[in-house]
């Protein structure tokens, strides 16, 4: 697909993207870590909700 920019503007964009700040190495995406974080959050909030419910719903008598 050809660029819709003028050649001098495209050159400036290419120079900007080639600067060292845009060349950051990242770790590969880990699906299992994301799943563990989501599962831990859901379980943690569920346990917190049950604990708070026991504090609020104390039997009277």
Predicted model as a PDB file, atoms N, CA, C, CB and O in Angstrom, pLDDT in the B-factor column:
MODEL        1                                                                  
ATOM      1  N   UNK A   1       0.849  -1.172   0.000  1.00 64.00           N  
ATOM      2  CA  UNK A   1       0.000   0.000   0.000  1.00 64.00           C  
ATOM      3  C   UNK A   1       0.895   1.236   0.000  1.00 64.00           C  
ATOM      4  CB  UNK A   1      -0.967  -0.002   1.223  1.00 64.00           C  
ATOM      5  O   UNK A   1       1.723   1.388   0.899  1.00 64.00           O  
ATOM      6  N   UNK A   2       0.756   2.090  -0.950  1.00 72.00           N  
ATOM      7  CA  UNK A   2       1.598   3.283  -1.001  1.00 72.00           C  
ATOM      8  C   UNK A   2       1.236   4.269   0.111  1.00 72.00           C  
ATOM      9  CB  UNK A   2       1.469   3.963  -2.367  1.00 72.00           C  
ATOM     10  O   UNK A   2       0.092   4.341   0.559  1.00 72.00           O  
ATOM     11  N   UNK A   3       2.233   5.012   0.532  1.00 74.00           N  
ATOM     12  CA  UNK A   3       2.027   6.001   1.590  1.00 74.00           C  
ATOM     13  C   UNK A   3       1.233   7.184   1.063  1.00 74.00           C  
ATOM     14  CB  UNK A   3       3.374   6.476   2.161  1.00 74.00           C  
ATOM     15  O   UNK A   3       1.401   7.598  -0.084  1.00 74.00           O  
ATOM     16  N   UNK A   4       0.365   7.724   1.912  1.00 86.00           N  
ATOM     17  CA  UNK A   4      -0.418   8.900   1.528  1.00 86.00           C  
ATOM     18  C   UNK A   4       0.301  10.190   1.911  1.00 86.00           C  
ATOM     19  CB  UNK A   4      -1.802   8.856   2.185  1.00 86.00           C  
ATOM     20  O   UNK A   4      -0.198  11.283   1.646  1.00 86.00           O  
ATOM     21  N   UNK A   5       1.471  10.064   2.531  1.00 86.00           N  
ATOM     22  CA  UNK A   5       2.235  11.245   2.934  1.00 86.00           C  
ATOM     23  C   UNK A   5       3.136  11.703   1.802  1.00 86.00           C  
ATOM     24  CB  UNK A   5       3.068  10.952   4.192  1.00 86.00           C  
ATOM     25  O   UNK A   5       3.465  10.942   0.892  1.00 86.00           O  
ATOM     26  N   UNK A   6       3.527  12.968   1.883  1.00 91.00           N  
ATOM     27  CA  UNK A   6       4.535  13.471   0.959  1.00 91.00           C  
ATOM     28  C   UNK A   6       5.851  12.790   1.295  1.00 91.00           C  
ATOM     29  CB  UNK A   6       4.664  15.030   1.039  1.00 91.00           C  
ATOM     30  O   UNK A   6       6.063  12.404   2.445  1.00 91.00           O  
ATOM     31  N   UNK A   7       6.738  12.634   0.325  1.00 89.00           N  
ATOM     32  CA  UNK A   7       8.001  11.921   0.575  1.00 89.00           C  
ATOM     33  C   UNK A   7       8.825  12.505   1.722  1.00 89.00           C  
ATOM     34  CB  UNK A   7       8.835  11.924  -0.675  1.00 89.00           C  
ATOM     35  O   UNK A   7       9.420  11.752   2.492  1.00 89.00           O  
ATOM     36  N   UNK A   8       8.870  13.835   1.849  1.00 93.00           N  
ATOM     37  CA  UNK A   8       9.672  14.427   2.931  1.00 93.00           C  
ATOM     38  C   UNK A   8       9.018  14.159   4.297  1.00 93.00           C  
ATOM     39  CB  UNK A   8       9.841  15.960   2.707  1.00 93.00           C  
ATOM     40  O   UNK A   8       9.723  13.969   5.288  1.00 93.00           O  
ATOM     41  N   UNK A   9       7.681  14.141   4.355  1.00 93.00           N  
ATOM     42  CA  UNK A   9       6.995  13.817   5.608  1.00 93.00           C  
ATOM     43  C   UNK A   9       7.192  12.347   5.973  1.00 93.00           C  
ATOM     44  CB  UNK A   9       5.493  14.138   5.499  1.00 93.00           C  
ATOM     45  O   UNK A   9       7.392  12.012   7.141  1.00 93.00           O  
ATOM     46  N   UNK A  10       7.135  11.472   4.966  1.00 92.00           N  
ATOM     47  CA  UNK A  10       7.348  10.050   5.219  1.00 92.00           C  
ATOM     48  C   UNK A  10       8.768   9.811   5.720  1.00 92.00           C  
ATOM     49  CB  UNK A  10       7.081   9.225   3.944  1.00 92.00           C  
ATOM     50  O   UNK A  10       8.986   8.954   6.577  1.00 92.00           O  
ATOM     51  N   UNK A  11       9.730  10.557   5.197  1.00 92.00           N  
ATOM     52  CA  UNK A  11      11.118  10.421   5.639  1.00 92.00           C  
ATOM     53  C   UNK A  11      11.241  10.816   7.115  1.00 92.00           C  
ATOM     54  CB  UNK A  11      12.059  11.294   4.762  1.00 92.00           C  
ATOM     55  O   UNK A  11      11.936  10.148   7.881  1.00 92.00           O  
ATOM     56  N   UNK A  12      10.562  11.907   7.515  1.00 93.00           N  
ATOM     57  CA  UNK A  12      10.609  12.332   8.911  1.00 93.00           C  
ATOM     58  C   UNK A  12       9.951  11.300   9.824  1.00 93.00           C  
ATOM     59  CB  UNK A  12       9.924  13.692   9.076  1.00 93.00           C  
ATOM     60  O   UNK A  12      10.445  11.048  10.923  1.00 93.00           O  
ATOM     61  N   UNK A  13       8.844  10.699   9.383  1.00 90.00           N  
ATOM     62  CA  UNK A  13       8.170   9.661  10.166  1.00 90.00           C  
ATOM     63  C   UNK A  13       9.084   8.447  10.313  1.00 90.00           C  
ATOM     64  CB  UNK A  13       6.828   9.253   9.502  1.00 90.00           C  
ATOM     65  O   UNK A  13       9.204   7.893  11.406  1.00 90.00           O  
ATOM     66  N   UNK A  14       9.726   8.031   9.228  1.00 89.00           N  
ATOM     67  CA  UNK A  14      10.630   6.883   9.284  1.00 89.00           C  
ATOM     68  C   UNK A  14      11.809   7.142  10.221  1.00 89.00           C  
ATOM     69  CB  UNK A  14      11.140   6.546   7.885  1.00 89.00           C  
ATOM     70  O   UNK A  14      12.215   6.246  10.960  1.00 89.00           O  
ATOM     71  N   UNK A  15      12.362   8.351  10.198  1.00 90.00           N  
ATOM     72  CA  UNK A  15      13.465   8.690  11.104  1.00 90.00           C  
ATOM     73  C   UNK A  15      13.004   8.670  12.557  1.00 90.00           C  
ATOM     74  CB  UNK A  15      14.042  10.071  10.754  1.00 90.00           C  
ATOM     75  O   UNK A  15      13.733   8.210  13.436  1.00 90.00           O  
ATOM     76  N   UNK A  16      11.809   9.161  12.808  1.00 90.00           N  
ATOM     77  CA  UNK A  16      11.265   9.183  14.170  1.00 90.00           C  
ATOM     78  C   UNK A  16      11.074   7.761  14.691  1.00 90.00           C  
ATOM     79  CB  UNK A  16       9.924   9.950  14.209  1.00 90.00           C  
ATOM     80  O   UNK A  16      11.436   7.461  15.829  1.00 90.00           O  
ATOM     81  N   UNK A  17      10.508   6.887  13.861  1.00 87.00           N  
ATOM     82  CA  UNK A  17      10.265   5.514  14.296  1.00 87.00           C  
ATOM     83  C   UNK A  17      11.552   4.705  14.424  1.00 87.00           C  
ATOM     84  CB  UNK A  17       9.330   4.827  13.330  1.00 87.00           C  
ATOM     85  O   UNK A  17      11.584   3.706  15.143  1.00 87.00           O  
ATOM     86  N   UNK A  18      12.607   5.122  13.741  1.00 87.00           N  
ATOM     87  CA  UNK A  18      13.881   4.415  13.822  1.00 87.00           C  
ATOM     88  C   UNK A  18      14.729   4.893  14.999  1.00 87.00           C  
ATOM     89  CB  UNK A  18      14.654   4.589  12.526  1.00 87.00           C  
ATOM     90  O   UNK A  18      15.811   4.355  15.232  1.00 87.00           O  
ATOM     91  N   UNK A  19      14.259   5.887  15.739  1.00 86.00           N  
ATOM     92  CA  UNK A  19      15.042   6.387  16.871  1.00 86.00           C  
ATOM     93  C   UNK A  19      15.126   5.314  17.964  1.00 86.00           C  
ATOM     94  CB  UNK A  19      14.415   7.694  17.437  1.00 86.00           C  
ATOM     95  O   UNK A  19      14.250   4.452  18.042  1.00 86.00           O  
ATOM     96  N   UNK A  20      16.161   5.352  18.804  1.00 83.00           N  
ATOM     97  CA  UNK A  20      16.376   4.296  19.803  1.00 83.00           C  
ATOM     98  C   UNK A  20      15.238   4.140  20.815  1.00 83.00           C  
ATOM     99  CB  UNK A  20      17.645   4.570  20.544  1.00 83.00           C  
ATOM    100  O   UNK A  20      15.049   3.049  21.354  1.00 83.00           O  
ATOM    101  N   UNK A  21      14.488   5.186  21.081  1.00 82.00           N  
ATOM    102  CA  UNK A  21      13.428   5.074  22.082  1.00 82.00           C  
ATOM    103  C   UNK A  21      12.302   4.156  21.615  1.00 82.00           C  
ATOM    104  CB  UNK A  21      12.868   6.453  22.410  1.00 82.00           C  
ATOM    105  O   UNK A  21      11.543   3.644  22.437  1.00 82.00           O  
ATOM    106  N   UNK A  22      12.187   3.942  20.314  1.00 76.00           N  
ATOM    107  CA  UNK A  22      11.135   3.085  19.779  1.00 76.00           C  
ATOM    108  C   UNK A  22      11.633   1.664  19.494  1.00 76.00           C  
ATOM    109  CB  UNK A  22      10.570   3.696  18.509  1.00 76.00           C  
ATOM    110  O   UNK A  22      10.925   0.875  18.869  1.00 76.00           O  
ATOM    111  N   UNK A  23      12.830   1.339  19.942  1.00 79.00           N  
ATOM    112  CA  UNK A  23      13.413   0.024  19.692  1.00 79.00           C  
ATOM    113  C   UNK A  23      13.533  -0.761  20.986  1.00 79.00           C  
ATOM    114  CB  UNK A  23      14.784   0.159  19.025  1.00 79.00           C  
ATOM    115  O   UNK A  23      14.572  -1.376  21.230  1.00 79.00           O  
ATOM    116  N   UNK A  24      12.499  -0.759  21.826  1.00 81.00           N  
ATOM    117  CA  UNK A  24      12.527  -1.414  23.127  1.00 81.00           C  
ATOM    118  C   UNK A  24      12.264  -2.904  22.954  1.00 81.00           C  
ATOM    119  CB  UNK A  24      11.490  -0.784  24.085  1.00 81.00           C  
ATOM    120  O   UNK A  24      11.290  -3.299  22.313  1.00 81.00           O  
ATOM    121  N   UNK A  25      13.143  -3.732  23.534  1.00 84.00           N  
ATOM    122  CA  UNK A  25      12.935  -5.173  23.505  1.00 84.00           C  
ATOM    123  C   UNK A  25      11.916  -5.544  24.567  1.00 84.00           C  
ATOM    124  CB  UNK A  25      14.266  -5.936  23.724  1.00 84.00           C  
ATOM    125  O   UNK A  25      12.000  -5.082  25.705  1.00 84.00           O  
ATOM    126  N   UNK A  26      10.960  -6.373  24.198  1.00 85.00           N  
ATOM    127  CA  UNK A  26       9.929  -6.790  25.139  1.00 85.00           C  
ATOM    128  C   UNK A  26       9.932  -8.303  25.247  1.00 85.00           C  
ATOM    129  CB  UNK A  26       8.537  -6.274  24.705  1.00 85.00           C  
ATOM    130  O   UNK A  26      10.321  -9.015  24.321  1.00 85.00           O  
ATOM    131  N   UNK A  27       9.486  -8.776  26.407  1.00 89.00           N  
ATOM    132  CA  UNK A  27       9.331 -10.212  26.588  1.00 89.00           C  
ATOM    133  C   UNK A  27       8.160 -10.698  25.746  1.00 89.00           C  
ATOM    134  CB  UNK A  27       9.119 -10.565  28.083  1.00 89.00           C  
ATOM    135  O   UNK A  27       7.233  -9.934  25.478  1.00 89.00           O  
ATOM    136  N   UNK A  28       8.189 -11.950  25.329  1.00 92.00           N  
ATOM    137  CA  UNK A  28       7.021 -12.464  24.594  1.00 92.00           C  
ATOM    138  C   UNK A  28       5.798 -12.551  25.497  1.00 92.00           C  
ATOM    139  CB  UNK A  28       7.326 -13.847  23.995  1.00 92.00           C  
ATOM    140  O   UNK A  28       5.920 -12.719  26.711  1.00 92.00           O  
ATOM    141  N   UNK A  29       4.630 -12.436  24.898  1.00 93.00           N  
ATOM    142  CA  UNK A  29       3.376 -12.462  25.635  1.00 93.00           C  
ATOM    143  C   UNK A  29       3.159 -13.842  26.239  1.00 93.00           C  
ATOM    144  CB  UNK A  29       2.196 -12.080  24.721  1.00 93.00           C  
ATOM    145  O   UNK A  29       3.328 -14.853  25.558  1.00 93.00           O  
ATOM    146  N   UNK A  30       2.788 -13.889  27.512  1.00 96.00           N  
ATOM    147  CA  UNK A  30       2.585 -15.145  28.216  1.00 96.00           C  
ATOM    148  C   UNK A  30       1.109 -15.284  28.591  1.00 96.00           C  
ATOM    149  CB  UNK A  30       3.486 -15.221  29.477  1.00 96.00           C  
ATOM    150  O   UNK A  30       0.623 -14.613  29.501  1.00 96.00           O  
ATOM    151  N   UNK A  31       0.409 -16.161  27.878  1.00 97.00           N  
ATOM    152  CA  UNK A  31      -1.016 -16.360  28.106  1.00 97.00           C  
ATOM    153  C   UNK A  31      -1.264 -16.938  29.488  1.00 97.00           C  
ATOM    154  CB  UNK A  31      -1.608 -17.275  27.036  1.00 97.00           C  
ATOM    155  O   UNK A  31      -2.226 -16.555  30.153  1.00 97.00           O  
ATOM    156  N   UNK A  32      -0.414 -17.853  29.929  1.00 97.00           N  
ATOM    157  CA  UNK A  32      -0.624 -18.529  31.212  1.00 97.00           C  
ATOM    158  C   UNK A  32      -0.485 -17.557  32.378  1.00 97.00           C  
ATOM    159  CB  UNK A  32       0.367 -19.685  31.375  1.00 97.00           C  
ATOM    160  O   UNK A  32      -1.200 -17.682  33.372  1.00 97.00           O  
ATOM    161  N   UNK A  33       0.417 -16.599  32.270  1.00 97.00           N  
ATOM    162  CA  UNK A  33       0.547 -15.590  33.328  1.00 97.00           C  
ATOM    163  C   UNK A  33      -0.705 -14.720  33.393  1.00 97.00           C  
ATOM    164  CB  UNK A  33       1.795 -14.710  33.090  1.00 97.00           C  
ATOM    165  O   UNK A  33      -1.188 -14.409  34.481  1.00 97.00           O  
ATOM    166  N   UNK A  34      -1.228 -14.330  32.246  1.00 97.00           N  
ATOM    167  CA  UNK A  34      -2.464 -13.548  32.216  1.00 97.00           C  
ATOM    168  C   UNK A  34      -3.614 -14.339  32.827  1.00 97.00           C  
ATOM    169  CB  UNK A  34      -2.810 -13.138  30.775  1.00 97.00           C  
ATOM    170  O   UNK A  34      -4.388 -13.795  33.615  1.00 97.00           O  
ATOM    171  N   UNK A  35      -3.733 -15.605  32.476  1.00 98.00           N  
ATOM    172  CA  UNK A  35      -4.790 -16.447  33.020  1.00 98.00           C  
ATOM    173  C   UNK A  35      -4.647 -16.586  34.532  1.00 98.00           C  
ATOM    174  CB  UNK A  35      -4.771 -17.827  32.356  1.00 98.00           C  
ATOM    175  O   UNK A  35      -5.648 -16.547  35.249  1.00 98.00           O  
ATOM    176  N   UNK A  36      -3.422 -16.748  35.029  1.00 98.00           N  
ATOM    177  CA  UNK A  36      -3.196 -16.869  36.467  1.00 98.00           C  
ATOM    178  C   UNK A  36      -3.561 -15.579  37.200  1.00 98.00           C  
ATOM    179  CB  UNK A  36      -1.737 -17.233  36.743  1.00 98.00           C  
ATOM    180  O   UNK A  36      -4.138 -15.630  38.287  1.00 98.00           O  
ATOM    181  N   UNK A  37      -3.237 -14.441  36.626  1.00 98.00           N  
ATOM    182  CA  UNK A  37      -3.567 -13.159  37.253  1.00 98.00           C  
ATOM    183  C   UNK A  37      -5.086 -12.967  37.306  1.00 98.00           C  
ATOM    184  CB  UNK A  37      -2.902 -11.990  36.484  1.00 98.00           C  
ATOM    185  O   UNK A  37      -5.621 -12.537  38.328  1.00 98.00           O  
ATOM    186  N   UNK A  38      -5.772 -13.282  36.222  1.00 98.00           N  
ATOM    187  CA  UNK A  38      -7.228 -13.136  36.198  1.00 98.00           C  
ATOM    188  C   UNK A  38      -7.868 -14.097  37.190  1.00 98.00           C  
ATOM    189  CB  UNK A  38      -7.780 -13.384  34.779  1.00 98.00           C  
ATOM    190  O   UNK A  38      -8.754 -13.706  37.950  1.00 98.00           O  
ATOM    191  N   UNK A  39      -7.429 -15.349  37.189  1.00 98.00           N  
ATOM    192  CA  UNK A  39      -7.986 -16.335  38.107  1.00 98.00           C  
ATOM    193  C   UNK A  39      -7.710 -15.949  39.560  1.00 98.00           C  
ATOM    194  CB  UNK A  39      -7.410 -17.723  37.809  1.00 98.00           C  
ATOM    195  O   UNK A  39      -8.594 -16.072  40.407  1.00 98.00           O  
ATOM    196  N   UNK A  40      -6.510 -15.489  39.854  1.00 98.00           N  
ATOM    197  CA  UNK A  40      -6.185 -15.050  41.208  1.00 98.00           C  
ATOM    198  C   UNK A  40      -7.018 -13.860  41.651  1.00 98.00           C  
ATOM    199  CB  UNK A  40      -4.726 -14.704  41.299  1.00 98.00           C  
ATOM    200  O   UNK A  40      -7.443 -13.783  42.804  1.00 98.00           O  
ATOM    201  N   UNK A  41      -7.248 -12.938  40.735  1.00 98.00           N  
ATOM    202  CA  UNK A  41      -8.069 -11.769  41.070  1.00 98.00           C  
ATOM    203  C   UNK A  41      -9.512 -12.173  41.362  1.00 98.00           C  
ATOM    204  CB  UNK A  41      -8.032 -10.745  39.928  1.00 98.00           C  
ATOM    205  O   UNK A  41     -10.107 -11.701  42.331  1.00 98.00           O  
ATOM    206  N   UNK A  42     -10.067 -13.031  40.538  1.00 98.00           N  
ATOM    207  CA  UNK A  42     -11.445 -13.458  40.738  1.00 98.00           C  
ATOM    208  C   UNK A  42     -11.586 -14.231  42.043  1.00 98.00           C  
ATOM    209  CB  UNK A  42     -11.915 -14.314  39.561  1.00 98.00           C  
ATOM    210  O   UNK A  42     -12.522 -13.997  42.808  1.00 98.00           O  
ATOM    211  N   UNK A  43     -10.660 -15.151  42.300  1.00 98.00           N  
ATOM    212  CA  UNK A  43     -10.719 -15.913  43.548  1.00 98.00           C  
ATOM    213  C   UNK A  43     -10.525 -15.005  44.763  1.00 98.00           C  
ATOM    214  CB  UNK A  43      -9.658 -17.020  43.545  1.00 98.00           C  
ATOM    215  O   UNK A  43     -11.214 -15.156  45.772  1.00 98.00           O  
ATOM    216  N   UNK A  44      -9.594 -14.071  44.665  1.00 98.00           N  
ATOM    217  CA  UNK A  44      -9.351 -13.154  45.775  1.00 98.00           C  
ATOM    218  C   UNK A  44     -10.557 -12.290  46.083  1.00 98.00           C  
ATOM    219  CB  UNK A  44      -8.167 -12.277  45.471  1.00 98.00           C  
ATOM    220  O   UNK A  44     -10.912 -12.110  47.248  1.00 98.00           O  
ATOM    221  N   UNK A  45     -11.189 -11.755  45.049  1.00 98.00           N  
ATOM    222  CA  UNK A  45     -12.380 -10.929  45.281  1.00 98.00           C  
ATOM    223  C   UNK A  45     -13.540 -11.770  45.797  1.00 98.00           C  
ATOM    224  CB  UNK A  45     -12.790 -10.207  43.991  1.00 98.00           C  
ATOM    225  O   UNK A  45     -14.332 -11.298  46.613  1.00 98.00           O  
ATOM    226  N   UNK A  46     -13.647 -13.001  45.333  1.00 98.00           N  
ATOM    227  CA  UNK A  46     -14.705 -13.883  45.836  1.00 98.00           C  
ATOM    228  C   UNK A  46     -14.516 -14.200  47.305  1.00 98.00           C  
ATOM    229  CB  UNK A  46     -14.745 -15.173  45.035  1.00 98.00           C  
ATOM    230  O   UNK A  46     -15.474 -14.180  48.079  1.00 98.00           O  
ATOM    231  N   UNK A  47     -13.276 -14.496  47.695  1.00 98.00           N  
ATOM    232  CA  UNK A  47     -13.000 -14.769  49.106  1.00 98.00           C  
ATOM    233  C   UNK A  47     -13.229 -13.533  49.972  1.00 98.00           C  
ATOM    234  CB  UNK A  47     -11.566 -15.266  49.276  1.00 98.00           C  
ATOM    235  O   UNK A  47     -13.747 -13.638  51.083  1.00 98.00           O  
ATOM    236  N   UNK A  48     -12.843 -12.368  49.464  1.00 97.00           N  
ATOM    237  CA  UNK A  48     -13.080 -11.128  50.190  1.00 97.00           C  
ATOM    238  C   UNK A  48     -14.582 -10.877  50.353  1.00 97.00           C  
ATOM    239  CB  UNK A  48     -12.413  -9.945  49.463  1.00 97.00           C  
ATOM    240  O   UNK A  48     -15.020 -10.436  51.416  1.00 97.00           O  
ATOM    241  N   UNK A  49     -15.365 -11.149  49.323  1.00 96.00           N  
ATOM    242  CA  UNK A  49     -16.815 -10.957  49.403  1.00 96.00           C  
ATOM    243  C   UNK A  49     -17.426 -11.897  50.437  1.00 96.00           C  
ATOM    244  CB  UNK A  49     -17.466 -11.186  48.027  1.00 96.00           C  
ATOM    245  O   UNK A  49     -18.297 -11.496  51.208  1.00 96.00           O  
ATOM    246  N   UNK A  50     -16.969 -13.144  50.451  1.00 95.00           N  
ATOM    247  CA  UNK A  50     -17.491 -14.090  51.450  1.00 95.00           C  
ATOM    248  C   UNK A  50     -17.126 -13.649  52.871  1.00 95.00           C  
ATOM    249  CB  UNK A  50     -16.945 -15.510  51.182  1.00 95.00           C  
ATOM    250  O   UNK A  50     -17.947 -13.746  53.784  1.00 95.00           O  
ATOM    251  N   UNK A  51     -15.906 -13.171  53.053  1.00 94.00           N  
ATOM    252  CA  UNK A  51     -15.476 -12.697  54.374  1.00 94.00           C  
ATOM    253  C   UNK A  51     -16.306 -11.507  54.827  1.00 94.00           C  
ATOM    254  CB  UNK A  51     -13.991 -12.318  54.352  1.00 94.00           C  
ATOM    255  O   UNK A  51     -16.754 -11.453  55.972  1.00 94.00           O  
ATOM    256  N   UNK A  52     -16.511 -10.552  53.921  1.00 93.00           N  
ATOM    257  CA  UNK A  52     -17.315  -9.386  54.278  1.00 93.00           C  
ATOM    258  C   UNK A  52     -18.758  -9.772  54.553  1.00 93.00           C  
ATOM    259  CB  UNK A  52     -17.259  -8.343  53.170  1.00 93.00           C  
ATOM    260  O   UNK A  52     -19.402  -9.175  55.415  1.00 93.00           O  
ATOM    261  N   UNK A  53     -19.276 -10.760  53.836  1.00 92.00           N  
ATOM    262  CA  UNK A  53     -20.645 -11.213  54.069  1.00 92.00           C  
ATOM    263  C   UNK A  53     -20.776 -11.833  55.447  1.00 92.00           C  
ATOM    264  CB  UNK A  53     -21.073 -12.217  52.995  1.00 92.00           C  
ATOM    265  O   UNK A  53     -21.803 -11.655  56.103  1.00 92.00           O  
ATOM    266  N   UNK A  54     -19.751 -12.564  55.908  1.00 91.00           N  
ATOM    267  CA  UNK A  54     -19.827 -13.151  57.252  1.00 91.00           C  
ATOM    268  C   UNK A  54     -19.778 -12.070  58.317  1.00 91.00           C  
ATOM    269  CB  UNK A  54     -18.688 -14.154  57.470  1.00 91.00           C  
ATOM    270  O   UNK A  54     -20.342 -12.249  59.396  1.00 91.00           O  
ATOM    271  N   UNK A  55     -19.114 -10.950  58.039  1.00 90.00           N  
ATOM    272  CA  UNK A  55     -19.069  -9.859  59.010  1.00 90.00           C  
ATOM    273  C   UNK A  55     -20.410  -9.130  59.083  1.00 90.00           C  
ATOM    274  CB  UNK A  55     -17.952  -8.873  58.649  1.00 90.00           C  
ATOM    275  O   UNK A  55     -20.825  -8.685  60.153  1.00 90.00           O  
ATOM    276  N   UNK A  56     -21.071  -9.013  57.959  1.00 89.00           N  
ATOM    277  CA  UNK A  56     -22.324  -8.260  57.896  1.00 89.00           C  
ATOM    278  C   UNK A  56     -23.508  -9.121  58.319  1.00 89.00           C  
ATOM    279  CB  UNK A  56     -22.550  -7.718  56.482  1.00 89.00           C  
ATOM    280  O   UNK A  56     -24.401  -8.634  59.011  1.00 89.00           O  
ATOM    281  N   UNK A  57     -23.532 -10.359  57.928  1.00 83.00           N  
ATOM    282  CA  UNK A  57     -24.673 -11.231  58.164  1.00 83.00           C  
ATOM    283  C   UNK A  57     -24.472 -12.087  59.414  1.00 83.00           C  
ATOM    284  CB  UNK A  57     -24.913 -12.122  56.950  1.00 83.00           C  
ATOM    285  O   UNK A  57     -24.661 -13.303  59.377  1.00 83.00           O  
ATOM    286  N   UNK A  58     -24.091 -11.451  60.509  1.00 75.00           N  
ATOM    287  CA  UNK A  58     -23.892 -12.181  61.757  1.00 75.00           C  
ATOM    288  C   UNK A  58     -25.259 -12.483  62.352  1.00 75.00           C  
ATOM    289  CB  UNK A  58     -23.006 -11.369  62.761  1.00 75.00           C  
ATOM    290  O   UNK A  58     -26.091 -11.581  62.443  1.00 75.00           O  
ATOM    291  N   UNK A  59     -25.522 -13.734  62.764  1.00 73.00           N  
ATOM    292  CA  UNK A  59     -26.828 -14.065  63.342  1.00 73.00           C  
ATOM    293  C   UNK A  59     -27.075 -13.294  64.631  1.00 73.00           C  
ATOM    294  CB  UNK A  59     -26.927 -15.569  63.609  1.00 73.00           C  
ATOM    295  O   UNK A  59     -26.194 -13.181  65.483  1.00 73.00           O  
ATOM    296  N   UNK A  60     -28.263 -12.778  64.757  1.00 70.00           N  
ATOM    297  CA  UNK A  60     -28.663 -12.025  65.953  1.00 70.00           C  
ATOM    298  C   UNK A  60     -29.386 -12.975  66.903  1.00 70.00           C  
ATOM    299  CB  UNK A  60     -29.579 -10.802  65.581  1.00 70.00           C  
ATOM    300  O   UNK A  60     -30.346 -13.639  66.511  1.00 70.00           O  
ATOM    301  N   UNK A  61     -28.938 -13.038  68.123  1.00 60.00           N  
ATOM    302  CA  UNK A  61     -29.702 -13.848  69.044  1.00 60.00           C  
ATOM    303  C   UNK A  61     -28.869 -14.534  69.972  1.00 60.00           C  
ATOM    304  CB  UNK A  61     -30.517 -14.796  68.368  1.00 60.00           C  
ATOM    305  O   UNK A  61     -29.369 -15.267  70.825  1.00 60.00           O  
TER     306      UNK A  61                                                      
ENDMDL                                                                          
END                                                                             
